[in-house]
Amino acid sequence: MTEPPATDATRTVEEVVRGQLSKALGGARGMLEAAVPTAVFTICFLTTHHLKLAVIISVACALVLLVVRIVHRSTPQFVLNALFGIGIGAYFAWRAARGGGDAGDQALAYFLPGLIYNAAYSAGMVFTILIRWPLVGFFIGSVTGDPTAWHEDRHVVKLCSRLTWLLVLPCVVRLVVQAPMYFAGHNGWWDKDAAVGALGVSKLAMGWPLQIAALAAMVWLLSRNATPLEPDERL
């Protein structure tokens, strides 16, 4: 005899959050689409020091992924996110070139938006945890259609706080490792080419791998407990 499907009364907080978080992140395909064009741009730019070529190759890669999404009639959100990130980095590098900077200055400038993003994102997420409106809760709410209903369940708030801390950690690690490299190269304390090479390696090593580690930790956290949804405080 097969078991009846789970109802709201029998579902757990972890089950609901895991399902909604998976949708919001786009699954493995969405994360891959967000990472590949950026990695292509980084590798091309750091190996050729040719901004236009790196942009063309990475954008072409993203457009292929975009066409596949359109053909499959699925959301292109994650590909567009990658295109936006490439555009911001390329703009900073272009500005450095316009200001008379050499290839090393352009490469260093390319990494600056990522450092700013990680610093701002970390500060913002920690703030949401401190005021007990953790960012992951809004992430889930955007999928469920009600951005604040999750806050009515204290179990969900507690779980989302822990999940948000796991999202903060990769950003903090990147900032702690990469910021000294950037400022050392920018201020002449370290050879520019060496700083750019170290930043390139760390960007690739701390991008996709760190994100996978954080998501694995989130999956582990979501699978280790089974907190019942309170009857009048459901998502």
Secondary structure, DSSP 4 states (H G I P E B T S, - for coil): -PPPPP-TTT-BHHHHHHHHHHHHHTHHHHHHHHHHHHHHHHHHHHHH--HHHHHHHHHHHHHHHHHHHHHTT---HHHHHHHHHHHHHHHHHHHHHHTT--HHHHHHHHHHHHHHHHHHHHHHHHHHHHTT--HHHHHHHHHHT-SSGGGG-HHHHHHHHHHHHHHHHHHHHHHHHHHHHHHHHHTTSS-HHHHHHHHHHHHHHTSHHHHHHHHHHHHHHHHH--PBPPTTS--
